[in-house]
Amino acid sequence: MTNPLPDPLLSYARRTVVVTGAATGMGAETVALLLEADAEVHALDVAEITAPVASARHVNLGDPASIDGVLDDLPPRIDALMHCAGIPGGTRFDPRTVMRVNFLGLRHLTEAVFDRMSDDASITSIASLAGGGWPSHRTELSELLATDDFAAGDTWLDGREDLVGDGYSFSKECVQFWTMWRSTSAIRSGVRVNAICPGVTDTKIMVDFRQAMGDAAIDMTADAGIGRLASPAEMAPAMLFLGHHQTASYINGVNLDIDGGFMAALTTGQVDFSKYDLGG
């Protein structure tokens, strides 16, 4: 006999959820849906959080002391941890800061609260299509994941400027690889670990991506799929789906592309690169 689906399908009633990057963009949309689904939401961000959540705390994921400073304010039981915080590379932030926020802080917070997670809990992160190059860096990523803590991971980055680049793509490779790596041990405690990999999404940092990557690369990624940028509201439902203890109960270690079909077109040779001035 199969387990019945919850009614409504994605109810988070009596579920406690911690969301990073909750103030804007995909994080804000995720929080809004969680509140509609009756979740008890505890929100973290460097920016002001205006949603009517159970608690809102200022935290800088690039600073382990800032993360540690909010741990006592988080609930003793966590049913879902949703990582939506992230910053762009190549513009306002140096590569080391991007790595600290996008990966090292994500990992630090996760491990700090892991023992609070229920036996049917989930961890769901926002990675990116930009992290798809992880297979070429499997050895290096394994070395980084073998570091014990934030400080050791930060030290590991020393002298690896060529690998890290502007920080964005490599940090998202880290999130994708960590999602798969951590899922195998986390599930022994009943905790599933997954991520979504958005395509080009029209958030407030799109201006940074256009500056760093160029309009042609952004337009190609959008055009080759559905033909437009995604909205943050089109990413949030997948966060709730993957984080749900019943509807996604057998999904673990997955990096879910949500890209309007770009990767399908690219993989099958249907992207006409000649239409775009990509430079080089």
ABEGO torsion letter per residue (X at the ends): XBBBBBOBAABABGBBBBBBGAABEAAAAAAAAAAAAGBBBBBBBABBBABBBABBBBBBAABAAAAAAAAAABBABBABBBBABBBBBGBABBAAAAAAAAAAAAAAAAAAAAAABBAABBBBBBBBAAAAAAAAAAAAAAAAAABABAAAAAAAABGAAAAAEAGAAAAAAAAAAAAAAAAAAAAAAGBBBBBBBBBBBBBAAAAAAAAAAEAAAAAAAAAABAGBBBBAAAAAAAAAAAABAAAAAABBGBBBBBAGGAAAAAAAGABBAAABBAEX
